[in-house]
Amino acid sequence: MAKKKTDPNYKVIAENRRARFDYAIEDDIECGLILEGSEVKSLRENSANVAESYAAVEDGELWLINSYIAPYEQAKTFGHEERRRRKLLVSRKELANLWNATQRKGMTLVPLVLYFNHKGLAKMKLGIAKGKKIHDKRETQAKRDWSRQKQRLLKDHG
């Protein structure tokens, strides 16, 4: 991971920060995206949102639904639809595992991060997650608050 931070091509475009609060993420998987040219150019300008999107396995294919990529101003006639369904690329074995997780185990596929990898290709990290109940969210918040308070106390007395 340390190498990626110094790599000039590695760049985080959009992050779903609420995902870890709303869901208990059990596993994650990296997948590619099928994008149009104007979408890639728009992503290079850091204009995307994956916070309210999700992924689903439909007809033996993996789709990213309701993600937002801002229109690219210079591509007037050959622009793209902002909230279109985008196909995600995974191996057949991974697709079968994702289908099993969503259909049999009742899991959800949540986009965590949209980024350009070290080769300059757009990738997405999907989390295989279970939805948290309200009391679980409160518990997570309480743990986070306590760890912050603990750090403050250690800093003041140390």
trRosetta pair geometry for C-beta under 8 A, 3 or more apart (Angstrom, degrees):
i j d omega theta_ij theta_ji phi_ij phi_ji
1 4 5.8 -51 -160 25 45 114
1 5 7.3 45 150 -22 69 99
2 5 6.2 -52 -162 25 39 112
2 6 7.4 20 152 -4 66 105
3 6 6.4 -72 -161 43 37 99
3 7 6.2 47 146 -39 72 108
3 118 7.5 1 124 -93 103 144
4 7 5.3 -49 -146 20 35 122
4 10 4.4 151 -173 -128 81 171
4 117 8.0 -68 -130 -156 114 62
4 118 6.1 -108 -116 -64 77 105
5 10 7.1 -79 -78 89 19 138
7 10 4.2 73 80 1 112 110
7 118 4.7 -55 178 -121 162 94
9 116 6.1 -111 163 129 76 113
9 117 7.2 9 122 107 109 41
9 118 5.3 96 74 -161 115 35
9 119 6.6 -154 131 68 155 6
9 120 4.4 -86 -156 -66 124 76
10 115 7.0 12 -167 165 69 120
10 116 6.6 -173 -134 92 28 76
10 117 6.4 -16 -105 -167 78 30
10 118 5.2 -13 -59 -80 98 63
11 115 6.3 176 89 -160 44 83
11 116 4.7 17 48 43 90 107
12 15 6.0 11 172 -52 125 106
12 113 6.1 -62 -138 -165 103 113
12 114 7.7 103 -166 78 62 50
12 115 4.6 -42 -108 -101 50 109
13 43 5.2 -22 -130 -166 152 91
13 46 5.9 -163 -144 -122 69 58
13 48 5.3 30 145 41 115 126
13 114 4.7 -58 67 105 109 94
13 115 5.7 -179 5 -98 82 40
13 116 6.9 88 -39 -19 108 81
13 122 7.7 -4 -7 -133 148 96
14 48 4.3 -103 -35 96 134 97
14 49 5.7 -171 -142 -105 141 24
14 50 4.8 129 117 3 128 97
14 51 7.8 -111 172 -33 113 74
14 113 7.3 166 89 -155 54 47
14 114 4.4 19 50 44 92 113
15 50 7.7 -48 -153 52 3 109
15 112 7.2 -12 -152 156 69 59
15 113 5.1 -7 -110 -109 76 79
15 114 7.6 -140 -67 27 41 68
16 19 4.2 63 118 -28 111 117
16 50 5.2 -81 -57 100 104 95
16 51 5.2 156 -122 -105 80 51
16 53 8.0 -115 -85 48 132 84
16 110 6.8 -147 106 161 157 98
16 111 5.6 121 -22 99 141 77
16 112 5.5 -113 47 -137 106 30
16 113 7.2 -125 17 -62 78 43
17 20 7.4 -55 -178 27 43 97
17 21 7.7 27 137 -3 67 112
17 51 7.6 -19 30 -109 71 103
18 21 5.2 -66 -159 46 55 113
18 22 5.4 37 151 -13 89 113
18 51 6.3 65 26 -154 115 97
19 22 6.3 -65 -136 46 25 98
19 23 5.7 -32 -178 34 65 113
19 25 6.9 48 143 -59 102 125
19 110 4.9 148 -141 147 116 134
19 111 7.5 -132 -82 83 145 46
19 112 5.5 -131 76 -108 163 69
19 127 6.1 130 164 29 133 147
19 129 7.2 -149 -180 -51 94 165
20 23 7.0 -67 -110 62 20 75
20 25 6.3 -55 -108 -3 71 122
20 112 8.0 59 -47 -129 88 104
21 132 7.7 -103 149 35 43 146
21 137 6.4 56 171 -136 80 96
21 140 6.4 169 -136 111 64 147
22 131 6.9 -37 155 -140 81 73
22 132 6.2 -166 176 31 32 104
22 137 7.3 5 -105 -97 41 119
23 108 6.6 -114 -119 66 136 121
23 110 5.5 -173 16 -15 164 160
23 127 6.7 134 101 113 139 133
23 129 3.6 34 165 165 132 142
23 130 6.5 144 -162 68 83 33
23 131 5.8 -55 -107 -102 77 41
23 132 6.1 -165 -108 -14 19 90
24 129 6.2 150 71 -160 43 84
24 130 4.9 -18 58 62 100 91
24 131 7.8 15 15 95 81 6
24 132 5.6 115 -32 -72 88 92
24 136 7.1 -64 -53 167 114 146
25 28 6.5 17 172 -59 123 95
25 110 7.2 -102 -96 56 102 125
25 112 7.4 51 -116 -82 154 127
25 127 4.1 -54 -131 -169 119 128
25 128 7.2 105 -158 64 69 44
25 129 4.6 -43 -97 -93 60 101
26 107 7.3 -84 29 -125 127 133
26 127 8.0 121 36 178 51 85
26 128 5.6 -58 62 95 92 90
26 129 6.5 162 7 -104 77 41
26 130 6.7 52 -26 -6 115 96
27 127 7.4 152 84 -157 41 57
27 128 4.5 1 62 44 90 116
28 112 6.3 -28 -128 3 130 148
28 125 5.4 17 174 177 124 99
28 126 6.4 164 -156 84 71 44
28 127 4.9 -34 -98 -99 90 62
28 128 7.0 -163 -84 8 34 74
29 90 6.7 26 148 -118 132 132
29 94 6.1 139 -158 -163 145 126
29 98 7.3 -93 29 -75 160 112
29 125 7.3 158 77 -155 34 57
29 126 5.2 -19 61 61 87 96
29 128 7.0 54 -7 -30 106 103
30 123 5.6 -1 -171 177 100 126
30 124 7.4 153 -154 80 54 40
30 125 5.6 -31 -97 -99 68 70
30 126 7.8 168 -94 17 18 76
31 62 6.8 -77 -165 105 162 149
31 88 4.6 44 130 175 138 107
31 89 5.7 165 -178 68 88 52
31 90 4.6 -49 -114 -66 114 91
31 94 7.7 -178 -87 125 105 146
31 123 7.0 151 78 -161 32 77
31 124 5.6 -25 66 64 82 89
31 126 6.0 13 10 -5 117 117
32 88 7.0 145 77 -165 45 59
32 89 3.8 -17 63 54 99 118
32 90 7.9 177 27 -60 73 49
32 121 6.7 -36 -124 154 104 123
32 122 7.3 95 -156 88 68 68
32 123 6.0 -52 -99 -109 52 70
32 124 7.7 124 -133 19 8 82
33 64 6.9 -22 -119 3 107 144
33 86 5.6 10 -162 151 105 128
33 87 7.4 137 -158 82 54 52
33 88 6.0 -33 -99 -108 63 62
33 89 7.0 -138 -60 7 16 93
33 122 5.2 -53 45 110 115 112
33 123 7.3 177 -4 -114 91 23
33 124 5.9 78 -50 -14 110 113
34 86 6.3 -176 63 -172 72 81
34 87 4.4 13 26 62 123 100
34 88 7.8 -131 4 -74 81 19
34 89 6.7 108 -42 -42 85 105
35 39 4.2 -131 -171 87 105 129
35 40 5.3 124 115 -55 135 84
35 43 7.5 -37 -154 -11 162 138
35 69 7.9 113 -137 -69 114 174
35 86 6.8 7 -86 -144 67 129
35 122 6.0 32 -8 52 144 151
36 39 4.8 97 56 2 73 107
36 40 7.5 -141 95 -7 39 85
36 80 4.8 165 58 -88 136 126
37 40 5.9 -55 -153 32 34 109
37 41 6.5 29 154 -15 67 106
37 75 7.3 161 100 -103 96 147
37 78 7.4 10 63 131 116 122
38 41 5.7 -52 -147 39 36 112
38 42 6.2 40 152 -22 66 106
38 71 7.4 -10 153 -160 125 60
38 72 4.2 -151 -170 30 88 130
38 75 3.8 -116 -108 61 122 169
38 78 6.3 173 -40 115 126 80
38 79 5.3 -154 147 -137 171 44
38 80 4.8 -175 76 -14 115 102
39 42 5.6 -55 -148 37 31 112
39 43 6.3 33 152 -21 65 105
39 69 5.0 40 -144 128 91 158
39 72 7.5 -128 -68 -25 22 118
39 80 5.0 -6 -55 19 92 169
40 43 5.6 -53 -149 35 32 112
40 44 6.6 38 150 -25 63 101
40 122 6.5 -133 -116 -30 85 133
41 44 5.6 -48 -153 27 34 115
41 45 7.1 25 150 -11 61 103
41 72 4.8 60 89 -124 112 150
41 74 7.4 -82 142 53 151 112
41 75 6.9 135 57 -26 142 125
42 45 5.9 -62 -160 39 36 107
42 47 5.3 -80 175 65 88 108
42 48 7.2 111 125 -60 100 90
42 69 5.3 108 98 167 135 97
42 70 5.3 -169 -170 73 124 74
42 71 6.8 -137 -98 159 141 11
42 72 4.2 -119 -63 -67 93 91
42 80 7.7 -114 -1 40 141 123
43 46 7.5 47 -177 -76 40 23
43 47 7.3 -119 -94 51 29 63
43 48 5.7 12 -110 -34 79 131
43 69 6.4 -41 -63 -140 86 116
43 114 7.5 -107 -140 143 120 119
43 116 7.5 136 134 -56 118 103
43 122 6.0 28 120 -103 167 130
44 116 7.8 45 -98 -52 69 144
45 70 7.8 -82 84 68 115 123
45 72 7.6 140 15 -117 134 85
47 69 7.0 90 105 -167 79 56
47 70 3.6 -53 143 27 124 131
48 67 7.1 8 -174 166 102 101
48 68 6.3 161 -158 94 55 65
48 69 4.8 -13 -108 -106 95 67
48 70 6.8 -121 -72 -1 47 80
48 114 5.9 -76 110 86 143 150
49 52 7.4 18 137 21 109 83
49 53 7.8 142 118 -17 69 110
49 67 7.1 179 87 -166 56 64
49 68 4.3 6 52 57 97 113
50 53 4.9 -70 -157 37 63 122
50 64 8.0 -52 -131 -170 106 124
50 67 5.1 -8 -109 -128 74 105
50 68 7.7 -151 -67 33 40 70
50 111 4.3 -92 169 109 128 138
50 113 7.9 148 57 -132 148 12
50 114 5.3 144 -29 -22 141 119
50 124 7.6 161 -116 -136 158 116
52 66 6.0 -79 114 137 85 123
53 64 6.1 25 164 178 132 88
53 65 6.2 168 -160 84 84 48
53 66 4.5 -176 -111 87 71 79
53 67 3.9 14 -88 -72 161 71
53 68 7.5 -156 -51 -7 118 67
53 111 5.4 10 87 18 106 134
54 64 7.9 178 96 -152 27 55
54 65 5.8 -18 67 60 71 97
54 66 6.8 27 21 44 71 114
54 108 6.6 -61 -149 -180 123 103
54 109 6.3 112 -180 80 79 73
54 110 6.3 -42 -122 -104 78 53
54 111 7.1 -149 -110 -4 27 88
55 62 6.1 10 179 -178 114 94
55 63 6.6 166 -154 85 66 44
55 64 5.3 -33 -98 -98 84 59
55 65 7.0 152 -106 12 29 81
55 88 6.2 -8 -136 -2 126 152
55 109 3.7 -71 69 114 100 125
55 110 7.5 -133 17 -55 92 11
55 111 6.4 116 -31 -53 103 84
55 126 5.5 -31 13 -127 153 131
56 62 7.6 169 87 -151 32 55
56 63 5.6 -19 61 60 78 94
56 65 6.0 9 10 -7 109 129
56 102 7.2 140 -138 -164 62 163
56 109 6.7 -177 -71 43 36 123
57 60 7.6 12 179 -111 93 13
57 61 7.2 164 -153 80 59 30
57 62 5.6 -30 -98 -96 70 67
57 63 7.8 156 -98 16 21 77
57 95 6.7 132 -124 -168 122 82
57 98 5.6 148 -56 113 130 106
57 99 4.6 -125 115 -91 167 80
57 102 6.0 167 20 42 111 145
57 103 7.7 -73 65 -34 125 104
57 109 7.8 109 -26 -15 83 148
58 61 6.3 -30 72 63 65 80
58 63 5.8 -16 27 7 111 125
60 95 7.2 56 -170 154 60 139
61 87 6.2 -47 171 -137 121 104
61 95 7.8 -45 -122 -142 23 136
62 87 7.1 98 79 -167 62 64
62 88 4.2 -64 111 68 109 103
62 89 7.6 -165 59 -59 116 12
62 90 5.7 42 9 16 153 113
62 95 6.0 -130 -39 -117 111 95
62 98 6.5 28 -99 93 122 158
62 109 7.9 -123 -153 164 106 171
63 85 5.1 -7 -172 -178 121 112
63 86 7.1 140 -160 73 67 38
63 87 6.1 -45 -104 -105 67 50
63 88 6.6 179 -103 7 12 91
64 67 5.1 -7 148 -7 113 130
64 85 6.9 156 74 -163 53 58
64 86 4.5 -16 56 65 109 93
64 87 7.6 -137 14 -61 83 3
64 88 5.4 101 -35 -47 96 108
64 111 6.7 55 -137 -67 110 130
64 124 6.9 93 -86 21 142 177
65 85 5.5 -11 -102 -114 69 91
66 83 6.1 -2 -136 -166 44 107
67 83 7.2 165 71 -138 36 62
67 86 6.5 -49 49 19 124 122
67 111 6.8 50 -90 -4 121 167
67 114 7.7 117 -160 -66 139 146
68 82 5.7 7 -148 163 75 98
68 83 5.7 -22 -95 -87 70 81
69 80 7.0 -4 88 93 118 132
69 82 6.2 -160 64 -150 57 59
70 82 6.7 8 -117 -128 25 109
71 75 7.6 -137 179 69 80 97
71 79 5.3 8 -152 -163 104 130
71 80 6.9 -176 -117 56 69 70
71 82 6.1 -66 -49 -75 81 99
72 75 4.4 46 86 21 109 111
72 79 6.5 -174 49 -126 78 84
72 80 7.5 54 10 18 98 98
73 76 7.8 3 170 -67 44 74
75 78 5.2 -79 -170 77 99 76
75 79 4.7 138 113 -86 98 63
75 80 7.6 24 107 -10 141 78
76 79 6.6 -33 -165 -39 12 108
80 84 6.9 -103 169 13 94 131
81 84 4.0 90 84 -45 114 112
88 124 6.5 -77 -124 52 116 131
88 126 7.4 57 -170 -48 160 137
90 94 4.2 -107 165 91 117 126
90 95 5.2 151 88 -59 110 80
90 98 7.0 79 81 -11 163 140
91 94 4.7 92 55 10 81 103
91 95 6.9 -141 95 -8 41 88
92 95 5.5 -54 -147 35 31 115
92 96 6.4 34 154 -20 65 103
93 96 5.8 -53 -153 33 30 112
93 97 6.6 30 149 -17 63 105
94 97 5.5 -54 -150 37 35 113
94 98 6.3 36 151 -20 67 105
95 98 5.7 -53 -147 36 31 111
95 99 6.3 34 153 -21 64 105
96 99 5.7 -51 -147 34 31 113
96 100 6.5 34 153 -19 63 104
97 100 5.7 -53 -150 35 31 113
97 101 6.4 31 153 -20 65 106
98 101 5.6 -53 -147 35 32 112
98 102 6.3 20 159 -11 67 108
98 109 6.4 32 -161 -84 112 131
98 126 8.0 16 -116 113 130 146
98 128 7.1 -138 -119 -96 74 116
99 102 6.2 -62 -146 42 28 101
99 103 5.8 3 168 1 68 118
100 103 6.5 -66 -128 49 20 94
100 104 5.2 -22 -170 23 63 123
100 105 7.0 48 141 -5 70 103
101 104 7.3 -42 -91 52 9 85
101 105 5.2 -42 -151 45 47 122
101 107 4.3 -37 161 43 93 136
101 109 7.8 103 95 -66 121 89
101 128 5.2 -39 166 -156 161 127
102 105 7.5 1 -34 54 9 80
102 106 7.7 32 -166 -129 35 11
102 107 5.6 -86 -87 69 47 78
102 108 7.1 78 -117 -101 89 27
102 109 6.3 -39 -77 -26 122 100
106 130 7.4 55 106 -121 88 92
107 128 5.3 19 158 180 145 84
107 129 6.3 137 -169 67 92 29
107 130 5.8 -69 -117 -74 73 70
108 128 7.9 153 74 -159 40 44
108 129 5.3 -38 66 73 88 85
108 130 7.1 134 16 -103 89 24
108 131 6.3 62 -1 -47 136 87
109 126 5.3 -8 -172 -177 95 122
109 127 7.4 151 -159 74 46 48
109 128 6.4 -21 -102 -102 66 59
109 129 7.7 138 -105 24 18 83
110 126 6.9 140 71 -164 38 67
110 127 4.6 -25 67 62 94 101
110 129 4.9 -8 9 20 123 134
111 114 6.8 10 176 -51 124 92
111 124 5.8 -50 -137 -175 102 120
111 125 7.5 105 -162 77 58 53
111 126 6.0 -45 -98 -105 50 67
111 127 7.6 123 -147 15 2 83
112 124 8.0 134 47 175 66 74
112 125 4.6 -51 61 98 110 100
112 126 6.8 160 3 -121 90 14
112 127 4.8 90 -50 -30 114 107
113 124 7.1 173 89 -153 51 52
113 125 4.5 24 47 35 92 113
114 122 7.1 -1 -177 -170 89 95
114 123 7.7 174 -152 89 48 43
114 124 5.2 -16 -104 -104 70 85
115 122 7.6 167 94 -147 29 54
115 123 5.9 -22 70 63 76 86
115 124 7.8 144 23 -94 65 37
115 125 7.5 18 16 -11 109 100
116 120 5.6 -7 178 -147 117 39
116 121 6.7 148 -153 68 69 24
116 122 5.8 -40 -95 -89 68 53
116 123 7.3 118 -126 16 20 81
117 120 7.3 -60 69 6 62 16
117 121 5.3 -9 37 57 104 82
117 123 5.0 48 -38 -2 107 132
132 136 3.9 -131 -168 91 102 129
132 137 5.3 125 119 -55 129 80
132 140 7.3 -18 -159 -15 164 135
133 136 4.9 99 53 4 71 104
133 137 7.3 -134 98 -6 39 87
134 137 5.6 -53 -152 33 36 113
134 138 6.5 37 151 -20 67 103
135 138 5.5 -49 -148 35 37 114
135 139 6.4 42 151 -23 65 103
136 139 5.5 -52 -150 34 33 115
136 140 6.5 36 151 -20 65 103
137 140 5.6 -51 -150 34 33 113
137 141 6.4 34 151 -19 65 105
138 141 5.6 -55 -150 37 33 113
138 142 6.3 34 152 -21 66 105
139 142 5.7 -52 -147 35 31 112
139 143 6.5 32 154 -18 64 104
140 143 5.9 -54 -150 35 30 111
140 144 6.4 30 152 -19 64 108
141 144 5.7 -56 -149 37 31 112
141 145 6.3 31 154 -19 66 107
142 145 5.7 -53 -146 36 30 112
142 146 6.3 29 156 -19 64 107
143 146 5.8 -57 -147 37 29 110
143 147 6.4 26 156 -18 65 106
144 147 6.0 -56 -148 36 29 108
144 148 6.5 30 153 -18 63 106
145 148 5.8 -57 -153 36 31 111
145 149 6.3 28 153 -17 66 108
146 149 5.6 -55 -145 39 32 111
146 150 6.1 38 154 -24 66 106
147 150 5.5 -49 -144 34 32 116
147 151 6.5 37 153 -21 62 102
148 151 5.8 -54 -153 33 31 112
148 152 6.6 32 150 -19 64 104
149 152 5.6 -52 -151 34 35 114
149 153 6.4 35 152 -19 66 105
150 153 5.8 -54 -149 36 30 111
150 154 6.3 29 154 -17 64 107
151 154 5.8 -56 -147 38 30 111
151 155 6.2 30 154 -21 65 109
152 155 5.7 -58 -147 36 29 111
152 156 6.2 25 157 -18 66 108
153 156 5.9 -56 -145 37 29 109
153 157 6.2 3 165 3 65 113
154 157 6.5 -69 -139 50 24 94
154 158 5.3 17 167 -21 65 128
155 158 6.1 -58 -123 39 18 108
